[in-house]
Amino acid sequence: MSLAPVSLSSLENLDQLVAPGADQSFRLTISESYSGVMIQIPIFVRRGALPGPSAFITAALHGNEINGTGAITHVIRDPPFRLLRGRLVMVPVVNVHGFETYSRYLPDRRDLNRSFPGSAQGSLAARMAHRVFQEIVKRCDFGIDLHTAAVRRTNFPNVRGDFSIPAIKKLGAAFGCQWMINSHGPLGSLRREATRQGVPTIILEAGEVWKVEPRVVVVAMRGIRNVLALQNMTDEAPEPTPMQQVIEKTRWVRAERGGFLEFHVAPGEVVRCDQPLATNNSLFGAERNVLYAPCDAVVIGMTTLPAASPGEPVIHLGEIPRSLVDLILSPELQHCPDPLHDQVKEDLATNIVVTAKEASGDATSPND
Ligand SMILES: [Zn+2]
């Protein structure tokens, strides 16, 4: 049983503060509020009885992305694995400002996840990023950062990282998502800067803001358990992933017309080039135009809001090889070999209406 949280301003003496085999929660001071109250982030440290690597798991760096918060609080309260070696530094909410106000951002409207590694003399965001980076990230050997899609969008679970680096590719593959997106990450993002400074970091992108989605939480916890198993921090064997693909290129299919979207695909669905993705209708139901897949792809994310104006992002596609599309859509393969994959797909599609595209007539109608 862990003791009451300890307030501190540095995690420098973590090994003295948490004995081997013990747990401890902390409140790390990283800023001050307008009314002069200390801003502290909650940190839970679990130490294995034996020496080993040090890992961080962070969530809600964007304050409204709380699926990861749900996963971490679960791992804290009811651990699905026994940590034997090393140290796990879990931060259920990094951006406490945003979390308190249901917002992605900080009070100065800056994005904390574009502010790393930060600086001690910079803006509010830069200073907070600096504290998080120096106190948490730099004290670890690798990390997992948990995210969701932005407001009014959802993501099918996928891990992202710079997979040109073998250590990151191993982490990403072990995590166990079917889809792995190879990218450095945006400038100033925690994973990009951590990786650049020698702390290999992957992220999970899954689900929506303002929600703790049950099966997304299962995906996150399975991934955490698999990565810790890979690093020999537990005595479990990582669960093998039956089907996995690295995606090198992603693109958004954007609305061409203003109108009300009828979706023909759901998150996680595999689509063929030229397949209809969504129909943009007038509010009287007349078809205005149809959006088609520009390539063979998987739907890694999409809007959940059917109202769209020209240029607004509708479907986020990850390009995949034709051979994989053929395999996944083959009549022999009725379900993905990973049952959790199918379950999440089912769950995420309950948020949107998905209809089959009927044989269409003219894309513009007199009732338009
Ligand atoms: Zn995010």
Boltz pocket constraint, residues with backbone or C-beta under 6 A from the ligand:
constraints:
  - pocket:
      binder: B
      contacts: [[A, 61], [A, 62], [A, 65], [A, 113], [A, 146], [A, 147], [A, 148], [A, 149]]
      max_distance: 6.0
